[in-house]
Amino acid sequence: MRSHGGISLRGVSHHGANANLMAGAAAGDVFARADSPPRFSLKDPPDTWQKGQIGTNQCIKKYGKSSPDSLCQTVHINSVTDFCLWAPPTGPAEIGDTETEEVAYCTKDGYGTRLIPDNTFNSIHFLKTKNYVEVLGTGNFTVLNIVKGNTGGELDPHGADGTGNPIGGLVYTEAFTGKPQQIDEWMMFISDSIFCFRACNPDDPLAWQRCQHIYDTEGCDWNMPSSVGYDPTAHTFDSCEGDDPYFPGINDGATFHHGDAKTPDPHPPPVLKNCQNAQSPTNGYKTPDAPDPNQVVQPPRPGPTPIPGGGGNNPHVPSPTNPSKPQAGGSNIKPNTAGGTRTRTRLGSKDTGFEALVSTGMVLATFLAAAAVVFL
């Protein structure tokens, strides 16, 4: 699939078929507003509210302030240091395979969610306009169960069948009123290294156009263009206000559809003002010391030959191992392919007659060449 802004959405096709069917339709048809979710108070949320929901919205009741095992499916977006992301409940996994069942990972406790470990982010840019709030950035999101190398996917409240990705997901913000406010229209893209999340003001009658959900293959930089935040080497952490008059997919009065001959360039990024530097959010939660499941673990090099009679009850003497037998952890270490030095079989062993003949010929050729040099 196409890639824009450092994130492509391989494997995410839940909107693609619908978008292609709408190619050539009028703009009003393309942007037909989806139904809004029911209204729920954060003080009295439902356990679940959509068929097929794997988690819960009663997050604090079930998990307290936070829990690494939380299946909370309510996220918040309030500030550069107070927001949540959707990511797989188990992993390593691809977003496209788990989009209906993602759970909440947050930068702070108190929401009953999982926590995003300290030092996860390389950059974060938070933006507030009168019509939406947005947070975007870069980092190592393999710590959120996203498989290394996954180019990502889109989450939104509508999904292929109208139940949302994730099913049962709810979004709240305090950015517009100072109190928790349920968001009807939002969109999020996330991969193993980049994310962007926009929540549109529910009082804006055009919120459904500013938070579109049909451009899932265009990615972050196309749907949420920004002059800062997407460069992981810049280590930018800031919070800004801004103005943004553009709608995703509408350029000079023309509406883009999947299937068109040309994908238009991204809109110009919002004009920023009142920017304040910030720090990367911390909550005291560290990544567990267990090996990163997304990293390829190289098999151990062959060890020294065990002392005869060793092993067994002597913890300082390694027991013999069969390198062709599956080892603990499920790895299958094949002979001479584990990164160790390949050992040549001794000449004279029963299966190496040809190798011995070749070696003898090489020695004889070397002797004759040396003799020729002497006589010359």
Number of C-alpha atoms within 10 A of each C-alpha: 10 11 16 16 17 15 25 24 25 18 16 21 17 17 19 17 11 14 19 14 13 16 16 16 14 10 17 9 10 18 16 10 14 13 12 13 20 8 12 14 11 15 9 10 17 15 16 17 17 14 9 13 20 18 23 20 26 22 26 17 13 17 19 15 16 21 19 14 11 22 25 30 27 28 21 24 25 21 20 23 22 16 22 25 26 27 28 25 24 14 16 18 19 24 30 20 13 19 23 23 24 27 30 30 32 26 24 23 19 13 25 27 31 27 28 28 22 15 14 21 21 21 23 29 25 28 23 23 20 15 20 23 23 24 28 26 26 25 20 16 22 23 21 26 20 27 22 21 12 23 25 26 27 32 29 29 26 23 19 17 10 14 20 21 24 28 28 28 29 25 19 20 23 14 19 19 8 9 10 18 20 21 22 25 28 26 23 27 29 29 29 24 24 27 28 27 26 25 28 26 26 18 12 13 10 15 21 21 19 26 25 21 23 23 18 26 26 23 28 30 22 23 27 27 20 22 13 20 25 27 16 17 10 11 19 22 22 22 23 19 17 17 16 17 11 14 18 20 26 15 14 6 8 9 20 20 22 23 14 12 8 9 14 13 11 19 20 14 17 18 14 18 13 8 14 11 11 15 14 18 21 17 14 12 16 13 16 9 6 6 10 15 14 16 10 9 10 10 15 10 12 14 10 9 11 13 11 9 9 14 14 11 8 10 9 9 16 15 16 15 12 10 15 12 12 12 13 7 6 7 12 14 18 13 14 14 13 16 13 13 10 10 7 6 10 11 14 10 9 7 11 13 12 10 14 15 11 11 13 12 12 11 10 11 12 11 11 11 10 11 11 9 8 8 6 5
